[in-house]
Amino acid sequence: MEKHKLAEIEEYILDLFRGGRSNRLLTRTIFESTSRYANADIVRAFEDLEKKWRLLVRFTEEGNDWVQLTPAGAEHARLDDFADTEPPPTHPHPPKSST
């Protein structure tokens, strides 16, 4: 994937957090929010934000898949009210390698 397109999708995801004034979103909400990006591309952006930038974590709670900004992610997204976020209530699953 082109770096420019990946960065665009990552910024789109962070904008969703900003727009919702929340540090936690259902992944389903993100997937359903646009038809501009393929779900696979959104997942690649999740992985990059999680593994490379450490700006979010992915986890499952009661059968729902969530993404949550880390404190660094909240700061990066300029969600100062959420900069001191609590960790997810369950342990985040370890990132799976895309290879």
VEXDOGU-750706 format. One line per field, with one value per atom (N, C-alpha, C, O, CB): x, y, z; atom name; residue in one letter; residue number from 1. Coordinates in pm, 1 decimal. Glycine has a CB too. Layout:
BEGIN
X	c(X, ...);
Y	c(Y, ...);
Z	c(Z, ...);
drenba	c(CA, ...);
vexpa	c(a, ...);
semi	c(NUM, ...);
//
This chain:
BEGIN
X	c(83.6, 0.0, 88.5, 191.9, -95.3, 48.3, 123.6, 121.9, 19.6, 66.9, 235.3, 245.4, 147.8, 89.6, 388.1, 130.4, 40.3, -103.6, -173.4, 48.0, -147.6, -283.8, -300.9, -403.7, -317.8, -201.4, -207.9, -219.5, -300.6, -84.0, -139.9, -146.0, -282.1, -333.5, -35.1, -340.2, -473.2, -578.8, -664.8, -510.7, -572.0, -668.9, -647.9, -745.0, -655.6, -524.2, -496.2, -553.0, -610.5, -344.5, -537.6, -591.7, -744.2, -806.7, -543.2, -803.9, -948.5, -995.4, -1093.2, -992.0, -925.5, -960.5, -949.1, -1038.1, -868.6, -840.0, -822.3, -930.7, -975.2, -682.0, -973.8, -1083.0, -1213.2, -1292.5, -1103.0, -1235.6, -1355.9, -1353.1, -1455.4, -1368.6, -1236.1, -1224.3, -1251.2, -1323.0, -1083.7, -1192.7, -1212.7, -1360.3, -1415.5, -1127.9, -1423.3, -1563.7, -1657.0, -1756.4, -1606.3, -1624.6, -1706.5, -1668.2, -1734.9, -1698.4, -1559.2, -1507.8, -1497.2, -1539.2, -1599.1, -1439.7, -1426.8, -1290.5, -1230.6, -1538.5, -1242.0, -1114.4, -1133.9, -1036.8, -1028.9, -1261.0, -1290.4, -1403.8, -1507.0, -1327.2, -1383.0, -1484.9, -1495.7, -1396.8, -1451.8, -1616.0, -1634.2, -1571.4, -1588.3, -1785.4, -1499.7, -1440.1, -1549.2, -1530.8, -1352.3, -1660.8, -1773.8, -1816.6, -1848.8, -1893.4, -1816.7, -1854.4, -1760.6, -1804.3, -1854.0, -1632.5, -1533.9, -1552.6, -1551.2, -1390.4, -1570.1, -1589.6, -1714.2, -1713.3, -1599.8, -1821.0, -1948.1, -1953.2, -2047.6, -2061.7, -1854.1, -1857.8, -1825.5, -1853.1, -1761.7, -1768.2, -1728.0, -1722.6, -1696.6, -1592.7, -1747.4, -1724.5, -1602.9, -1567.3, -1851.2, -1540.7, -1423.7, -1302.5, -1222.3, -1388.1, -1290.0, -1174.8, -1222.4, -1326.6, -1095.6, -1147.0, -1177.4, -1149.5, -1060.0, -1093.8, -1226.4, -1205.1, -1062.6, -1004.0, -1303.5, -1007.0, -869.1, -771.0, -674.3, -830.8, -794.9, -706.9, -721.0, -622.9, -738.0, -843.1, -865.1, -791.8, -730.7, -1017.0, -797.8, -726.0, -576.2, -508.8, -756.6, -523.0, -380.2, -346.7, -241.4, -341.7, -437.1, -415.6, -420.6, -340.8, -520.8, -514.1, -517.8, -383.5, -326.3, -631.8, -333.8, -207.8, -92.3, -8.3, -176.9, -87.9, 19.2, 8.3, 108.5, 16.8, -113.3, -133.3, -101.5, -56.0, -276.8, -125.9, -102.2, 44.2, 104.9, -189.6, 100.8, 234.5, 345.7, 441.1, 250.9, 333.7, 441.0, 433.6, 534.4, 436.7, 314.5, 300.3, 253.5, 265.0, 204.2, 200.8, 152.3, 47.1, 45.9, 268.8, -42.0, -144.1, -279.1, -367.5, -159.3, -295.1, -419.5, -395.2, -291.5, -523.7, -494.3, -493.9, -625.8, -728.5, -473.8, -619.9, -740.2, -766.9, -674.7, -725.4, -894.2, -930.2, -1074.8, -1151.4, -909.1, -1110.0, -1246.2, -1303.9, -1238.8, -1250.5, -1426.4, -1496.1, -1639.6, -1713.3, -1492.0, -1677.9, -1812.3, -1853.4, -1966.9, -1912.8, -1760.8, -1788.3, -1780.8, -1800.2, -1920.9, -1753.0, -1740.5, -1593.9, -1516.9, -1819.6, -1556.3, -1419.3, -1412.2, -1491.9, -1372.6, -1315.6, -1297.9, -1158.4, -1064.7, -1322.6, -1146.2, -1016.6, -1022.5, -1123.0, -983.9, -912.7, -905.9, -773.5, -668.5, -922.3, -779.6, -657.1, -575.9, -631.0, -689.1, -447.0, -357.1, -347.8, -395.2, -213.6, -288.7, -269.5, -194.1, -227.1, -193.4, -93.0, -20.0, -110.8, -99.7, 103.4, -200.6, -294.8, -394.5, -426.5, -368.1, -443.9, -536.6, -467.8, -527.6, -590.7, -343.0, -266.7, -244.7, -260.7, -130.7, -208.1, -185.1, -312.9, -308.2, -132.8, -426.5, -555.1, -609.8, -717.1, -656.6, -535.4, -575.0, -705.9, -791.4, -588.3, -719.8, -833.0, -781.8, -775.7, -898.9, -745.6, -680.8, -761.7, -704.3, -654.7, -895.5, -979.5, -958.9, -990.0, -1125.4, -906.1, -890.0, -744.1, -713.9, -958.2, -653.9, -510.5, -471.6, -379.9, -428.8, -538.3, -508.8, -611.1, -681.9, -508.8, -617.8, -717.6, -682.3, -565.5, -730.5, -784.8, -766.9, -742.7, -794.2, -890.6, -664.8, -643.8, -774.5, -866.1, -535.2, -784.4, -905.9, -936.5, -845.1, -891.5, -1064.4, -1101.8, -1050.2, -1039.1, -1249.9, -1018.8, -960.5, -823.0, -791.1, -1051.7, -744.2, -611.2, -622.1, -692.0, -523.2, -554.4, -556.8, -492.5, -396.7, -484.9, -547.4, -486.9, -356.9, -345.7, -583.6, -259.3, -134.8, -157.1, -233.8, -27.8, -92.1, -108.3, -65.0, 37.2, -29.9, -144.7, -109.9, -27.1, -52.2, -236.4, 69.5, 153.7, 73.7, -2.1, 283.2, 90.0, 17.4, 85.7, 36.2, 4.8, 198.5, 267.8, 248.3, 299.9, 415.2);
Y	c(-117.3, 0.0, 124.2, 127.6, -0.5, 223.9, 348.6, 417.8, 420.6, 441.5, 473.0, 541.5, 658.0, 683.4, 591.5, 728.1, 843.3, 800.3, 863.9, 916.2, 691.5, 643.1, 591.8, 616.6, 531.8, 521.1, 471.6, 587.8, 582.8, 386.3, 691.6, 809.1, 877.1, 926.4, 908.7, 880.2, 939.5, 862.1, 921.8, 943.0, 731.2, 647.3, 661.2, 668.4, 497.9, 665.0, 682.4, 815.3, 821.2, 675.7, 919.9, 1050.5, 1046.7, 1109.1, 1159.9, 973.3, 955.9, 889.4, 932.8, 872.3, 785.4, 715.0, 809.8, 814.2, 590.9, 884.7, 978.8, 1086.3, 1131.6, 1044.4, 1127.9, 1224.8, 1169.3, 1243.5, 1266.0, 1039.2, 978.4, 987.1, 1013.4, 831.0, 965.0, 980.3, 1125.8, 1152.3, 935.9, 1219.0, 1361.5, 1398.8, 1466.4, 1449.5, 1354.2, 1388.4, 1333.2, 1396.3, 1338.6, 1215.3, 1153.6, 1194.6, 1157.6, 1006.0, 1272.2, 1314.9, 1195.3, 1199.8, 1423.9, 1088.6, 965.0, 904.8, 926.0, 865.6, 828.6, 760.9, 614.1, 539.3, 774.0, 571.7, 431.6, 422.4, 487.9, 356.6, 339.9, 320.7, 172.7, 99.5, 404.2, 130.3, -3.8, -8.2, 84.3, -42.8, -114.9, -124.6, -125.9, -71.8, -251.4, -186.6, -191.7, -49.8, -24.3, -268.6, 41.7, 180.1, 243.1, 316.8, 261.7, 213.9, 269.1, 208.5, 280.2, 243.6, 77.3, 11.6, 63.9, 82.3, -139.7, 87.6, 130.7, 280.8, 328.3, 93.4, 354.8, 500.9, 550.4, 666.0, 562.5, 465.9, 509.5, 392.7, 278.5, 578.8, 424.3, 325.2, 367.8, 303.4, 310.2, 476.5, 529.6, 437.3, 425.9, 668.8, 371.5, 284.5, 140.9, 116.5, 332.6, 48.5, -93.6, -131.7, -75.9, -182.7, -226.6, -271.9, -320.6, -297.5, -382.7, -387.6, -437.2, -322.1, -333.6, -521.0, -211.2, -94.9, -31.4, 15.7, 8.8, -30.3, 22.5, -64.5, -12.8, 28.8, -194.9, -285.8, -260.3, -262.0, -432.9, -236.7, -203.7, -75.6, -65.2, -188.1, 20.8, 145.2, 119.9, 176.5, 250.7, 34.9, -2.2, -60.5, -22.0, -104.1, -154.3, -221.6, -122.2, -131.1, -329.9, -27.8, 70.7, 162.9, 192.5, 152.5, 208.1, 294.1, 220.6, 280.8, 346.0, 90.7, 10.3, -29.7, -7.6, -114.3, -87.9, -145.1, -42.2, -40.4, -252.8, 42.3, 136.4, 262.0, 306.3, 174.8, 318.4, 447.4, 435.4, 531.3, 533.8, 318.9, 297.1, 400.0, 447.8, 301.7, 433.7, 533.9, 472.1, 540.9, 623.8, 342.7, 277.5, 131.5, 73.7, 289.5, 73.7, -69.8, -126.5, -58.6, -98.1, -252.5, -324.1, -432.6, -496.7, -384.3, -452.1, -556.8, -597.8, -529.5, -508.4, -711.6, -763.0, -764.6, -807.7, -904.8, -717.2, -715.7, -761.3, -699.7, -573.1, -868.5, -924.5, -944.2, -915.3, -834.3, -993.2, -1024.2, -906.4, -923.7, -1084.0, -786.6, -668.4, -632.0, -634.2, -549.5, -598.3, -555.7, -403.8, -331.8, -603.7, -357.2, -215.5, -169.3, -248.8, -186.6, -39.6, 26.1, 140.4, 210.5, 77.8, 157.0, 261.4, 334.5, 272.9, 202.2, 465.2, 544.5, 522.1, 513.4, 693.5, 513.0, 513.2, 658.5, 748.6, 453.8, 683.1, 823.0, 903.6, 1019.6, 828.9, 842.4, 911.1, 935.4, 1038.4, 829.1, 840.7, 856.6, 967.9, 1045.3, 727.3, 976.3, 1083.9, 1219.6, 1317.2, 1063.6, 1224.1, 1348.5, 1384.0, 1499.5, 1335.9, 1284.4, 1306.3, 1353.2, 1438.0, 1178.0, 1296.9, 1333.6, 1463.4, 1509.7, 1220.9, 1520.9, 1644.7, 1628.4, 1717.0, 1757.7, 1514.9, 1489.7, 1499.4, 1399.9, 1349.0, 1619.5, 1641.0, 1587.9, 1545.2, 1787.0, 1589.9, 1538.8, 1389.9, 1337.7, 1566.1, 1321.9, 1177.3, 1135.2, 1016.8, 1111.9, 1228.9, 1197.6, 1098.3, 1018.6, 1324.7, 1101.2, 1007.6, 894.7, 872.2, 1080.0, 825.3, 720.0, 598.9, 568.8, 680.2, 531.8, 406.3, 297.6, 305.4, 372.8, 196.3, 86.3, 12.2, 21.6, -11.1, -61.0, -137.7, -230.3, -275.2, -219.2, -258.7, -343.0, -485.1, -554.7, -346.0, -528.4, -660.6, -641.9, -534.7, -750.5, -743.6, -733.9, -727.5, -809.2, -852.9, -632.2, -628.1, -753.5, -807.4, -502.5, -798.1, -915.6, -873.3, -760.1, -981.0, -961.4, -924.6, -904.1, -978.1, -1031.0, -805.9, -783.6, -904.8, -967.5, -661.9, -935.8, -1046.5, -991.9, -882.4, -1119.2, -1067.7, -1028.4, -1042.2, -1137.8, -1114.1, -947.9, -955.0, -1049.1, -1070.5, -816.1, -1104.7, -1197.1, -1339.5, -1430.7, -1165.8);
Z	c(0.0, 0.0, 0.0, 66.7, 121.0, -73.4, -78.1, 57.6, 125.9, -185.7, 95.3, 224.4, 233.2, 338.6, 247.2, 122.3, 121.3, 150.0, 228.9, -13.9, 85.3, 106.3, 249.5, 312.5, 4.8, 300.3, 437.6, 535.7, 628.2, 470.4, 516.4, 603.8, 594.8, 695.2, 567.6, 476.4, 458.3, 537.0, 601.8, 309.0, 531.1, 603.3, 754.4, 829.7, 560.1, 798.5, 940.8, 990.5, 1099.2, 967.4, 912.9, 951.2, 954.2, 1040.0, 854.0, 860.3, 860.0, 990.0, 1050.9, 738.2, 1031.1, 1155.2, 1275.4, 1360.4, 1175.3, 1281.5, 1393.2, 1390.2, 1495.6, 1387.8, 1270.9, 1260.2, 1316.6, 1374.4, 1114.9, 1300.1, 1357.6, 1510.5, 1573.8, 1312.7, 1568.5, 1713.4, 1753.8, 1850.3, 1761.5, 1678.5, 1708.5, 1696.5, 1783.4, 1613.7, 1588.4, 1564.5, 1669.9, 1705.9, 1430.2, 1718.8, 1821.9, 1962.7, 2059.4, 1810.2, 1974.5, 2105.5, 2199.2, 2314.8, 2167.8, 2145.5, 2220.8, 2194.7, 2089.3, 2184.0, 2293.0, 2274.3, 2239.9, 2228.5, 2399.2, 2223.0, 2196.3, 2094.9, 2109.3, 2326.9, 1991.8, 1888.7, 1853.5, 1856.5, 1762.4, 1820.5, 1766.0, 1627.4, 1548.0, 1760.4, 1598.9, 1465.2, 1358.8, 1249.8, 1453.5, 1389.9, 1296.2, 1256.9, 1140.8, 1359.0, 1353.6, 1326.9, 1224.8, 1136.5, 1456.3, 1237.3, 1144.4, 1005.8, 905.8, 1195.4, 999.6, 870.3, 799.4, 677.7, 888.9, 874.7, 815.9, 787.4, 724.2, 907.8, 832.6, 819.8, 679.7, 647.7, 916.8, 596.0, 462.5, 365.4, 403.2, 467.9, 241.4, 135.0, 52.8, -45.9, 43.1, 95.1, 23.5, 36.1, -56.6, 76.5, 151.8, 177.5, 196.6, 257.4, 302.3, 145.3, 165.0, 310.2, 373.7, 67.8, 362.0, 499.4, 521.0, 626.8, 534.3, 421.4, 433.6, 450.4, 525.7, 310.6, 381.1, 394.8, 532.9, 590.4, 285.8, 585.5, 720.6, 822.4, 915.9, 753.7, 804.4, 894.6, 887.5, 990.5, 859.7, 768.6, 755.3, 831.6, 894.4, 606.4, 825.2, 899.4, 1050.0, 1124.7, 859.6, 1095.8, 1238.1, 1279.5, 1381.5, 1266.1, 1198.4, 1230.8, 1238.2, 1327.7, 1126.9, 1144.7, 1145.4, 1266.6, 1331.7, 1016.5, 1296.6, 1413.1, 1542.9, 1640.1, 1416.5, 1543.2, 1663.4, 1677.3, 1782.1, 1661.1, 1573.3, 1583.4, 1566.7, 1644.5, 1480.9, 1466.7, 1437.0, 1523.7, 1578.9, 1290.7, 1535.1, 1603.4, 1748.0, 1824.2, 1527.8, 1787.3, 1924.3, 1964.8, 2078.2, 2022.8, 1869.4, 1895.6, 1931.1, 1982.1, 1775.7, 1904.3, 1943.4, 1977.0, 1944.1, 1832.3, 2043.7, 2073.2, 2023.3, 2021.2, 2227.4, 1983.5, 1942.4, 2044.8, 2095.1, 1798.8, 2074.7, 2170.8, 2148.6, 2080.6, 2316.9, 2207.9, 2200.7, 2340.4, 2435.6, 2137.1, 2351.6, 2480.0, 2456.0, 2379.0, 2546.1, 2521.8, 2510.1, 2364.3, 2326.5, 2580.4, 2283.5, 2144.3, 2048.5, 1928.2, 2134.5, 2099.5, 2014.4, 1998.2, 2094.2, 2073.1, 1874.6, 1846.8, 1857.7, 1797.7, 1705.8, 1934.9, 1962.4, 1922.3, 1915.6, 2110.1, 1895.6, 1887.5, 1988.6, 2000.3, 1739.5, 2061.0, 2162.6, 2149.3, 2130.8, 2305.2, 2158.9, 2154.6, 2280.5, 2390.2, 2137.5, 2264.9, 2380.1, 2428.6, 2359.3, 2343.2, 2544.4, 2585.4, 2478.9, 2454.1, 2718.7, 2416.2, 2308.9, 2188.8, 2122.3, 2266.3, 2161.0, 2050.9, 2076.7, 1986.4, 2026.2, 2200.0, 2235.9, 2224.1, 2178.8, 2379.0, 2265.0, 2254.1, 2106.8, 2067.3, 2327.7, 2026.1, 1883.7, 1813.2, 1724.1, 1818.2, 1854.2, 1794.3, 1853.5, 1815.0, 1813.8, 1946.6, 2014.0, 2090.4, 2089.6, 1912.7, 2155.6, 2244.3, 2387.7, 2459.9, 2216.1, 2426.9, 2555.7, 2672.9, 2773.1, 2575.5, 2662.0, 2770.2, 2793.1, 2900.1, 2740.3, 2691.4, 2699.1, 2703.1, 2688.0, 2582.3, 2723.1, 2720.4, 2828.8, 2808.8, 2736.1, 2941.6, 3050.3, 3048.9, 3147.0, 3187.9, 2937.9, 2921.8, 3005.7, 3030.4, 2775.1, 3047.8, 3119.2, 3016.0, 2904.5, 3209.2, 3051.6, 2956.8, 2933.4, 3015.1, 3008.2, 2823.7, 2796.9, 2914.5, 2983.7, 2666.2, 2937.0, 3050.3, 3039.9, 3140.8, 3063.9, 2920.4, 2900.1, 2838.1, 2786.7, 2809.9, 2843.1, 2784.7, 2633.3, 2573.3, 2827.7, 2570.3, 2424.5, 2367.8, 2423.2, 2372.1, 2256.9, 2194.2, 2128.1, 2081.0, 2090.4, 2123.7, 2058.5, 1909.9, 1848.3, 2082.1, 1852.0, 1709.7, 1628.7, 1656.7, 1666.9, 1528.4, 1440.1, 1326.1, 1275.8, 1387.1, 1287.0, 1174.1, 1046.1, 1029.7, 1167.6, 956.2, 829.1, 730.7, 620.0, 767.6, 770.7, 680.7, 722.9, 658.3, 674.8);
drenba	c(N, CA, C, O, CB, N, CA, C, O, CB, N, CA, C, O, CB, N, CA, C, O, CB, N, CA, C, O, CB, N, CA, C, O, CB, N, CA, C, O, CB, N, CA, C, O, CB, N, CA, C, O, CB, N, CA, C, O, CB, N, CA, C, O, CB, N, CA, C, O, CB, N, CA, C, O, CB, N, CA, C, O, CB, N, CA, C, O, CB, N, CA, C, O, CB, N, CA, C, O, CB, N, CA, C, O, CB, N, CA, C, O, CB, N, CA, C, O, CB, N, CA, C, O, CB, N, CA, C, O, CB, N, CA, C, O, CB, N, CA, C, O, CB, N, CA, C, O, CB, N, CA, C, O, CB, N, CA, C, O, CB, N, CA, C, O, CB, N, CA, C, O, CB, N, CA, C, O, CB, N, CA, C, O, CB, N, CA, C, O, CB, N, CA, C, O, CB, N, CA, C, O, CB, N, CA, C, O, CB, N, CA, C, O, CB, N, CA, C, O, CB, N, CA, C, O, CB, N, CA, C, O, CB, N, CA, C, O, CB, N, CA, C, O, CB, N, CA, C, O, CB, N, CA, C, O, CB, N, CA, C, O, CB, N, CA, C, O, CB, N, CA, C, O, CB, N, CA, C, O, CB, N, CA, C, O, CB, N, CA, C, O, CB, N, CA, C, O, CB, N, CA, C, O, CB, N, CA, C, O, CB, N, CA, C, O, CB, N, CA, C, O, CB, N, CA, C, O, CB, N, CA, C, O, CB, N, CA, C, O, CB, N, CA, C, O, CB, N, CA, C, O, CB, N, CA, C, O, CB, N, CA, C, O, CB, N, CA, C, O, CB, N, CA, C, O, CB, N, CA, C, O, CB, N, CA, C, O, CB, N, CA, C, O, CB, N, CA, C, O, CB, N, CA, C, O, CB, N, CA, C, O, CB, N, CA, C, O, CB, N, CA, C, O, CB, N, CA, C, O, CB, N, CA, C, O, CB, N, CA, C, O, CB, N, CA, C, O, CB, N, CA, C, O, CB, N, CA, C, O, CB, N, CA, C, O, CB, N, CA, C, O, CB, N, CA, C, O, CB, N, CA, C, O, CB, N, CA, C, O, CB, N, CA, C, O, CB, N, CA, C, O, CB, N, CA, C, O, CB, N, CA, C, O, CB, N, CA, C, O, CB, N, CA, C, O, CB, N, CA, C, O, CB, N, CA, C, O, CB, N, CA, C, O, CB, N, CA, C, O, CB, N, CA, C, O, CB, N, CA, C, O, CB, N, CA, C, O, CB, N, CA, C, O, CB, N, CA, C, O, CB, N, CA, C, O, CB, N, CA, C, O, CB);
vexpa	c(m, m, m, m, m, e, e, e, e, e, k, k, k, k, k, h, h, h, h, h, k, k, k, k, k, l, l, l, l, l, a, a, a, a, a, e, e, e, e, e, i, i, i, i, i, e, e, e, e, e, e, e, e, e, e, y, y, y, y, y, i, i, i, i, i, l, l, l, l, l, d, d, d, d, d, l, l, l, l, l, f, f, f, f, f, r, r, r, r, r, g, g, g, g, g, g, g, g, g, g, r, r, r, r, r, s, s, s, s, s, n, n, n, n, n, r, r, r, r, r, l, l, l, l, l, l, l, l, l, l, t, t, t, t, t, r, r, r, r, r, t, t, t, t, t, i, i, i, i, i, f, f, f, f, f, e, e, e, e, e, s, s, s, s, s, t, t, t, t, t, s, s, s, s, s, r, r, r, r, r, y, y, y, y, y, a, a, a, a, a, n, n, n, n, n, a, a, a, a, a, d, d, d, d, d, i, i, i, i, i, v, v, v, v, v, r, r, r, r, r, a, a, a, a, a, f, f, f, f, f, e, e, e, e, e, d, d, d, d, d, l, l, l, l, l, e, e, e, e, e, k, k, k, k, k, k, k, k, k, k, w, w, w, w, w, r, r, r, r, r, l, l, l, l, l, l, l, l, l, l, v, v, v, v, v, r, r, r, r, r, f, f, f, f, f, t, t, t, t, t, e, e, e, e, e, e, e, e, e, e, g, g, g, g, g, n, n, n, n, n, d, d, d, d, d, w, w, w, w, w, v, v, v, v, v, q, q, q, q, q, l, l, l, l, l, t, t, t, t, t, p, p, p, p, p, a, a, a, a, a, g, g, g, g, g, a, a, a, a, a, e, e, e, e, e, h, h, h, h, h, a, a, a, a, a, r, r, r, r, r, l, l, l, l, l, d, d, d, d, d, d, d, d, d, d, f, f, f, f, f, a, a, a, a, a, d, d, d, d, d, t, t, t, t, t, e, e, e, e, e, p, p, p, p, p, p, p, p, p, p, p, p, p, p, p, t, t, t, t, t, h, h, h, h, h, p, p, p, p, p, h, h, h, h, h, p, p, p, p, p, p, p, p, p, p, k, k, k, k, k, s, s, s, s, s, s, s, s, s, s, t, t, t, t, t);
semi	c(1, 1, 1, 1, 1, 2, 2, 2, 2, 2, 3, 3, 3, 3, 3, 4, 4, 4, 4, 4, 5, 5, 5, 5, 5, 6, 6, 6, 6, 6, 7, 7, 7, 7, 7, 8, 8, 8, 8, 8, 9, 9, 9, 9, 9, 10, 10, 10, 10, 10, 11, 11, 11, 11, 11, 12, 12, 12, 12, 12, 13, 13, 13, 13, 13, 14, 14, 14, 14, 14, 15, 15, 15, 15, 15, 16, 16, 16, 16, 16, 17, 17, 17, 17, 17, 18, 18, 18, 18, 18, 19, 19, 19, 19, 19, 20, 20, 20, 20, 20, 21, 21, 21, 21, 21, 22, 22, 22, 22, 22, 23, 23, 23, 23, 23, 24, 24, 24, 24, 24, 25, 25, 25, 25, 25, 26, 26, 26, 26, 26, 27, 27, 27, 27, 27, 28, 28, 28, 28, 28, 29, 29, 29, 29, 29, 30, 30, 30, 30, 30, 31, 31, 31, 31, 31, 32, 32, 32, 32, 32, 33, 33, 33, 33, 33, 34, 34, 34, 34, 34, 35, 35, 35, 35, 35, 36, 36, 36, 36, 36, 37, 37, 37, 37, 37, 38, 38, 38, 38, 38, 39, 39, 39, 39, 39, 40, 40, 40, 40, 40, 41, 41, 41, 41, 41, 42, 42, 42, 42, 42, 43, 43, 43, 43, 43, 44, 44, 44, 44, 44, 45, 45, 45, 45, 45, 46, 46, 46, 46, 46, 47, 47, 47, 47, 47, 48, 48, 48, 48, 48, 49, 49, 49, 49, 49, 50, 50, 50, 50, 50, 51, 51, 51, 51, 51, 52, 52, 52, 52, 52, 53, 53, 53, 53, 53, 54, 54, 54, 54, 54, 55, 55, 55, 55, 55, 56, 56, 56, 56, 56, 57, 57, 57, 57, 57, 58, 58, 58, 58, 58, 59, 59, 59, 59, 59, 60, 60, 60, 60, 60, 61, 61, 61, 61, 61, 62, 62, 62, 62, 62, 63, 63, 63, 63, 63, 64, 64, 64, 64, 64, 65, 65, 65, 65, 65, 66, 66, 66, 66, 66, 67, 67, 67, 67, 67, 68, 68, 68, 68, 68, 69, 69, 69, 69, 69, 70, 70, 70, 70, 70, 71, 71, 71, 71, 71, 72, 72, 72, 72, 72, 73, 73, 73, 73, 73, 74, 74, 74, 74, 74, 75, 75, 75, 75, 75, 76, 76, 76, 76, 76, 77, 77, 77, 77, 77, 78, 78, 78, 78, 78, 79, 79, 79, 79, 79, 80, 80, 80, 80, 80, 81, 81, 81, 81, 81, 82, 82, 82, 82, 82, 83, 83, 83, 83, 83, 84, 84, 84, 84, 84, 85, 85, 85, 85, 85, 86, 86, 86, 86, 86, 87, 87, 87, 87, 87, 88, 88, 88, 88, 88, 89, 89, 89, 89, 89, 90, 90, 90, 90, 90, 91, 91, 91, 91, 91, 92, 92, 92, 92, 92, 93, 93, 93, 93, 93, 94, 94, 94, 94, 94, 95, 95, 95, 95, 95, 96, 96, 96, 96, 96, 97, 97, 97, 97, 97, 98, 98, 98, 98, 98, 99, 99, 99, 99, 99);
//
